[in-house]
Amino acid sequence: MNKGLLLLLSIGLTLAGAAQAAEIVPINVDPAGKGLNDTTARAPEGGNPGTTIGEQRRIVYQYAADLWGSVLQSDVQIRVQASFEPLTCDATGATLGSAGPATAYLLTADGQPTRIYPAALSDALIGTDLQNGAGVDIVSRFNSSWGGSNPDGTPCSPGSGWYYGLDGKTPAGQINFLNVVMHEIGHGLGFLGFGNVNTGAPLAGYQDIFSSFVYDDATQKGWYELTNAGRVTAEKAGKLVFRGPNVTAQVPLVLGEALGLRASGNTVGNYEYGTAVFGPAVTTSNFNGQVVVVNDGSAAPTQGCSASPAGAYAGKIALVDRGTCGFELKTKNAQDAGAIAVIVANNTAGILNMADDPTITATIPALMISQADGAAIKAGTPGVSVAVAAVPGWHAGADAAGYARLYAPATLQPGSTFSHYDVSATPNALMEPAITDTLNANLDLDLTPAAFQDIGWTLNPNNALIDGCDTGVPVISTGGIIIGASVQARDDLCMAAASNKGGYQSCMSNYKNQLAASGLLQGNQGGRIASCSAHRSKK
């Protein structure tokens, strides 16, 4: 994601009337023979008919542009610059792509504070091209080194590489280029905050529309109720959520059941928890047992900073208070006294994700709960058991109130922190900071369109059209399913790739059959796709 942009001017916002499906136009700025113009031969794969690497890349990018263009409405063309170049890739990780608005505007409407909006959304809201046809609205770049070598000869995930198929069937070890392009265009369309994550300062002192929906569960404050320093702290506390009404309404439809710490016995309750960077991941199989409160005999006995007697917590889950020493030392001391797991009770409101200590190695799982929840469990001991288990009504990737979590790891990660959904989302979300092979952005955009609605985009309410013929397939359905958008994108691809009407109809028939075989069409939708395709002439 790229957030380096120029704030241009302030405009009073008068909403445009009903708009048409957006037209998103990729602008290829790669030189001849490179990147999007790479002439290296490559066999067609996954519904991508291209025969060179460059052609397949261009087809994927156009397909992504057509998908997003079908989903969103705008009367103003959206221009997206695209290129391949070496991006960061080393032993600690790789940047697959980066993107963001090329520029942004200050808009004021309905008595709300003046806020920063990305260029494409600003144009869509006003119904006017604020750049008068000059320049681009989004800038995107993709890693040309991925799967091979960096310019200095060091490896960049050799043997991996890009998958250019359009079917979502990513081979093991490869990265789906369509998913990455959809993700990066998503940032450019407005899934990002404009503030400085290193200092917490808003861009040019103004609020931005995305961040206006962000809330910090730890302090119980909205993003712009915090100071700059408070925002920096919140970015590393793992408790940021997005409180847009459309996203919140769709969380139960998109996200799976979440885990919580469930207490039974003298204390009964379900508690949210933060995780630790160190030790094994907390699971339903390794976090289950009776609770014992740590007492190491020191002046602050429940903080566990000193060694406890051997076997003091044998076979039990040790509850220790935060304070004085590091989290991993507390865990290691409890481990040495026989504990099978550790609960750290915070010493203030909220919970954190716990950092490691490179000088210590703890090998049992640890989690953190709030100060109030820790007090409740302590009050019931002895005689309290806990287990990590699914909690009905809680959702993986949302807080207990049902608000979608944003990525806020304990270690600040500029470019990833804040402007993504959290990695706890299950199933994985398109706008998480890492691309996984479970994503199918060709058919499913999960909570991302809902976030776009919240920041001001209008989603296409219509059915997919083939040359004006209604297929009966909704372009987008609640929960981010985009079967109709995929039909329109495939129609454009088939028209471009086929040399005659028969080839076009065969291409569309094959795709219709694939959707039907996957159970993605209902009623007579397959027949209507076939009928619309049959009546379209190859131009």
Disulfide bonds with the S-S distance in Angstrom:
Cys89-Cys156 2.16
Cys305-Cys325 2.03
Cys469-Cys532 1.97
Cys494-Cys507 1.93
